[in-house]
């Protein structure tokens, strides 16, 4: 998941104040409609090559056929659902599991996950269940989690095992097709803790019989994970930096992908497992390829979106990887159910490809 800078949290507070004072209308602006995707009646059967054509599904307070039909039109065959566990401190072992209903985040509850997966399946769409940890203090992303003693690490793994085994049992009961056993836990996933992970994977496989992966960060974590051979595919959060200037052309991006491609090929060859980008995406901003993991400036709500750069980044990504036999697919970050073409400015600067040329690029490759 792209990291949210602490300064953005402060800015978000000001945004909430402005919203309360001025309402939502100032967040919208007229947008030209992109070329529409073919109607459902003209979309052929999904390809049968086993590749994961996915999007990261943003949980809401409900799910309907109207939310899912745009996915089919775009060639999507998988969604990733992301419930959260809450860790009060980056250096403390406590992990809080939240499974009940919440009117704002119903889709992250156990009931919401089950129903969303079932309704997606009715539309021929499979599910990757991808639990994340959210830090409340002492860090901005799961990669900051680091215990200060061996005793705390043992307690952390005991707590984390309870957390992820809950979702393994939920995935089994809900017939969810794949489970991600961890996301961007850089300090926990290395060789020092290999035995703990292998024990946990054995416990998971005892209660869950679908595909397993782990979502390693692009910055080097995926090269240090020692237990890829115990999983079904190598998962990578693929926010590789590809440019140093705004609005790069596709040739520049294709050249920039050569380095990460070699690194990924080396890990794939070492462990003989296919690779899936458990997240990949780009903001709708001129600097989208410079630091793809950062969120757009929350105070730049009226900034002009750069849909061309976003679409170019998508094109270079697909051209680099899609035809490679060891590449099993990707999950685009991210997809808002029910987002209208004239939705909020924040979301149109945000990562979603919806109603933009990037969606057309994604759909064309997903249908191959």
C-alpha positions in Angstrom: 0.0 0.0 0.0 1.4 3.4 -0.9 2.7 5.2 2.2 0.9 8.3 3.5 3.4 10.9 4.8 2.7 12.3 8.3 2.4 15.8 6.9 -0.4 14.6 4.7 -2.3 13.5 7.9 -2.1 17.1 9.2 -3.2 18.5 5.8 -6.1 16.0 5.7 -7.3 17.6 9.0 -7.5 21.0 7.3 -9.3 19.4 4.3 -11.9 18.1 6.7 -12.4 21.6 8.1 -12.8 23.0 4.7 -15.2 20.4 3.7 -17.3 21.1 6.7 -17.3 24.8 5.9 -17.8 24.6 2.2 -19.5 21.3 1.4 -18.5 18.9 -1.3 -19.4 20.9 -4.4 -16.0 22.6 -4.7 -14.3 19.3 -4.9 -15.8 18.5 -8.4 -15.0 19.9 -11.8 -16.3 19.0 -15.2 -14.4 16.3 -16.9 -14.5 15.1 -20.5 -15.9 11.6 -20.7 -13.2 9.0 -21.9 -14.0 6.6 -24.6 -16.4 4.1 -23.1 -15.5 0.5 -22.7 -17.5 -2.1 -24.6 -20.9 -3.1 -23.1 -21.1 -6.4 -21.2 -22.8 -8.1 -24.2 -19.7 -7.5 -26.3 -17.1 -8.7 -23.8 -16.0 -12.2 -24.6 -15.1 -15.0 -22.1 -12.2 -14.3 -19.7 -8.8 -15.6 -20.9 -8.0 -19.1 -19.5 -4.2 -18.6 -19.0 -4.5 -18.5 -15.2 -3.1 -15.0 -15.0 -4.5 -12.8 -12.2 -6.1 -9.7 -13.7 -6.8 -7.8 -10.5 -7.7 -4.6 -8.8 -7.4 -3.6 -5.2 -11.0 -3.2 -4.1 -11.8 -0.3 -1.8 -14.3 -1.5 0.9 -17.5 0.4 1.3 -20.8 0.1 3.1 -22.3 -2.4 0.6 -21.6 -4.2 -2.7 -24.0 -4.6 -5.6 -24.0 -5.9 -9.2 -23.7 -2.3 -10.4 -20.4 -2.1 -8.5 -19.1 -5.2 -10.1 -20.2 -4.9 -13.7 -17.5 -2.3 -14.6 -14.9 -4.8 -13.5 -16.1 -7.3 -16.1 -16.1 -4.6 -18.8 -12.5 -3.9 -17.9 -11.4 -7.5 -18.1 -10.9 -7.8 -14.3 -11.0 -11.4 -13.0 -9.7 -10.9 -9.5 -10.2 -8.4 -6.7 -8.0 -8.0 -3.6 -9.9 -7.3 -0.3 -8.0 -5.6 2.5 -9.2 -5.9 6.1 -7.0 -4.3 8.7 -5.5 -5.3 12.0 -4.4 -2.5 14.3 -1.0 -2.3 16.0 -0.8 0.5 18.6 3.0 0.8 18.3 5.7 -0.1 15.8 7.9 -1.5 18.6 5.2 -3.1 20.7 3.9 -6.7 20.0 0.2 -6.0 20.5 -2.1 -6.6 17.5 -5.8 -5.9 17.6 -8.2 -7.9 15.4 -11.3 -6.1 14.2 -13.9 -8.3 12.6 -17.3 -6.7 13.4 -19.5 -4.5 11.4 -18.7 -0.8 11.1 -21.1 1.4 9.1 -18.2 3.2 7.4 -16.1 0.1 6.8 -18.6 -2.7 6.5 -16.6 -4.1 3.6 -13.7 -4.8 5.9 -15.8 -6.8 8.4 -15.9 -10.6 8.2 -19.5 -10.4 6.9 -18.6 -7.8 4.3 -15.7 -9.8 3.1 -17.8 -13.0 2.7 -20.6 -11.2 0.9 -18.3 -9.3 -1.4 -16.4 -12.4 -2.4 -19.6 -14.3 -3.0 -21.1 -11.6 -5.2 -17.8 -11.2 -7.1 -17.8 -15.0 -7.7 -21.2 -14.7 -9.3 -19.7 -12.3 -11.8 -16.8 -14.7 -12.5 -14.4 -12.7 -10.3 -12.1 -14.4 -7.8 -10.7 -12.9 -4.6 -7.3 -12.4 -3.0 -7.8 -11.8 0.8 -4.9 -9.5 1.7 -5.0 -8.4 5.4 -2.8 -5.4 6.4 -1.5 -4.1 9.7 -2.2 -0.4 10.4 0.1 1.4 12.8 -1.5 3.9 15.1 1.8 5.4 16.6 5.5 5.2 15.9 5.4 4.5 12.2 3.7 5.2 8.9 3.6 1.8 7.3 4.1 -1.9 8.2 7.8 -1.8 7.2 8.4 0.3 10.4 7.4 -2.6 12.7 10.5 -3.7 14.5 10.6 -5.3 18.0 13.4 -4.4 20.4 13.9 -7.8 22.0 13.7 -11.4 21.1 10.9 -11.9 23.7 8.8 -9.2 22.0 9.4 -10.8 18.6 8.1 -14.1 19.9 5.1 -12.4 21.3 4.6 -10.4 18.1 4.6 -13.6 16.0 2.2 -15.3 18.4 -0.2 -12.3 18.0 0.3 -12.1 14.3 -0.4 -15.8 13.9 -3.7 -15.4 15.7 -4.5 -12.5 13.4 -3.7 -14.2 10.1 -5.1 -17.6 11.1 -8.4 -15.9 11.7 -8.4 -14.7 8.0 -7.2 -18.1 6.8 -10.2 -19.7 8.4 -12.5 -17.0 7.0 -11.0 -17.5 3.5 -11.6 -21.3 3.8 -15.1 -20.9 5.0 -15.9 -18.3 2.3 -14.2 -20.3 -0.5 -11.9 -17.4 -1.2 -9.4 -18.4 -3.8 -6.1 -16.9 -2.5 -4.7 -15.5 0.7 -1.8 -13.1 1.3 -0.1 -14.0 4.6 1.6 -10.6 5.1 2.3 -7.2 3.6 5.5 -5.2 3.6 6.7 -6.5 7.0 10.3 -5.7 6.2 11.9 -6.3 9.6 9.9 -9.4 10.2 10.2 -11.2 6.9 14.0 -11.7 6.6 16.2 -14.7 7.3 16.3 -14.1 11.0 12.6 -15.1 11.3 12.5 -17.7 8.6 11.6 -20.5 11.0 8.7 -18.6 12.5 7.2 -17.9 9.0 7.6 -21.5 7.9 5.8 -22.7 11.0 3.0 -20.2 10.4 2.7 -21.3 6.8 2.3 -24.9 7.9 -0.5 -23.7 10.3 -2.2 -21.8 7.6 -2.1 -24.7 5.1 -3.7 -26.9 7.8 -6.9 -24.8 7.8 -6.8 -23.2 4.3 -6.5 -24.9 0.9 -6.3 -22.0 -1.6 -3.2 -20.3 -3.0 -0.8 -18.5 -0.7 1.5 -15.5 -1.2 3.3 -12.8 0.7 3.4 -9.1 -0.5 7.0 -7.9 -0.2 8.0 -4.3 -0.7 9.8 -3.3 -4.0 12.7 -1.7 -2.3 14.6 -4.9 -1.6 12.4 -6.9 0.8 11.3 -9.2 -2.0 15.0 -10.2 -2.5 15.4 -11.0 1.2 12.3 -13.2 1.8 13.7 -16.7 2.4 10.4 -18.7 2.3 9.1 -18.1 -1.2 9.4 -21.8 -1.9 6.7 -22.5 0.7 4.2 -20.3 -1.1 2.4 -20.5 -4.4 3.6 -17.3 -5.9 6.0 -14.4 -5.2 4.1 -11.3 -4.3 5.7 -7.8 -4.9 4.4 -4.4 -4.1 5.7 -3.0 -7.4 6.2 0.8 -6.7 9.6 0.9 -8.3 10.8 4.4 -9.1 11.2 4.9 -12.9 11.9 8.5 -13.5 13.6 11.6 -12.0 11.5 14.2 -13.9 7.9 14.8 -14.5 5.9 13.4 -17.4 8.4 10.8 -18.8 7.8 9.2 -22.2 7.2 5.5 -22.6 10.7 4.9 -23.9 12.2 6.3 -20.8 10.0 4.1 -18.6 10.8 1.0 -20.6 14.5 1.6 -20.1 14.0 2.2 -16.4 12.2 -1.1 -16.0 15.3 -3.1 -17.1 16.9 -3.0 -13.6 13.9 -4.1 -11.6 13.1 -6.7 -14.3 16.6 -8.3 -13.8 16.1 -8.4 -10.0 12.7 -9.9 -10.3 13.9 -12.5 -12.8 16.7 -13.5 -10.4 14.4 -14.1 -7.5 11.9 -16.0 -9.7 14.6 -18.3 -11.0 16.0 -18.9 -7.5 12.7 -20.1 -6.1 10.9 -21.4 -9.2 7.7 -19.6 -8.4 5.7 -17.2 -10.6 5.6 -13.5 -9.7 2.5 -11.5 -9.1 2.4 -7.7 -8.4 0.2 -7.7 -5.4 0.0 -4.0 -5.9 1.0 -1.7 -8.8 -0.3 1.7 -9.6 0.4 5.3 -10.4 -1.1 8.6 -9.4 -2.8 10.9 -11.9 0.0 13.4 -11.6 3.0 14.5 -13.6 5.4 13.0 -11.0 3.7 9.6 -10.9 6.8 7.7 -11.9 9.2 9.4 -9.6 8.0 8.0 -6.3 5.0 5.8 -7.1 4.5 4.8 -3.5 3.6 8.3 -2.3 0.1 9.7 -2.2 -0.8 12.9 -4.0 -0.7 16.1 -2.1 -4.0 16.3 -0.2 -3.9 20.1 -0.4 -3.6 20.0 -4.2 -7.3 19.2 -4.6 -7.8 21.7 -7.4 -4.6 20.7 -9.2 -4.9 19.6 -12.8 -4.7 15.9 -13.2 -2.1 14.4 -15.6 -4.0 11.4 -17.1 -1.5 11.0 -20.0 1.5 10.3 -17.6 -0.6 7.8 -15.7 -1.6 6.0 -18.8 2.0 6.0 -20.1 3.1 4.4 -16.9 0.5 1.7 -17.2 1.5 1.0 -20.8 5.2 0.6 -19.9 4.4 -1.7 -17.0 2.2 -4.0 -19.1 4.7 -4.0 -22.1 7.5 -5.0 -19.8 5.9 -7.9 -18.0 2.7 -9.2 -19.5 4.2 -11.5 -22.1 6.7 -13.1 -19.7 5.7 -16.7 -18.9 6.8 -16.4 -15.2 4.6 -13.3 -14.6 1.3 -14.4 -13.3 -0.5 -11.1 -13.1 -1.1 -7.9 -11.0 -3.5 -6.0 -8.8 -4.0 -2.4 -9.8 -4.0 0.0 -6.9 -6.9 0.9 -6.6 -10.6 0.7 -7.5 -13.4 2.6 -5.8 -16.8 0.9 -6.3 -19.4 3.3 -7.7 -16.9 6.1 -8.5 -18.6 8.4 -11.0 -16.8 10.0 -13.9 -17.2 13.4 -12.1 -16.1 12.2 -8.7 -14.0 14.0 -6.2 -10.8 15.8 -7.3 -8.8 13.9 -4.7 -9.8 10.6 -6.2 -9.1 11.7 -9.7 -5.6 12.8 -8.7 -5.4 9.6 -6.8 -4.3 6.1 -8.0 -7.5 4.9 -9.5 -7.5 4.4 -13.3 -11.3 4.6 -13.4 -12.8 6.9 -16.1 -9.3 7.7 -17.4 -7.1 6.6 -20.3 -5.3 4.3 -17.9 -8.4 2.2 -17.5 -8.5 1.7 -21.3 -4.8 0.6 -21.2 -5.5 -1.8 -18.4 -8.6 -3.2 -20.1 -6.8 -3.8 -23.4 -4.1 -5.8 -21.7 -6.4 -7.6 -19.3 -8.4 -8.9 -22.3 -5.3 -10.5 -23.9 
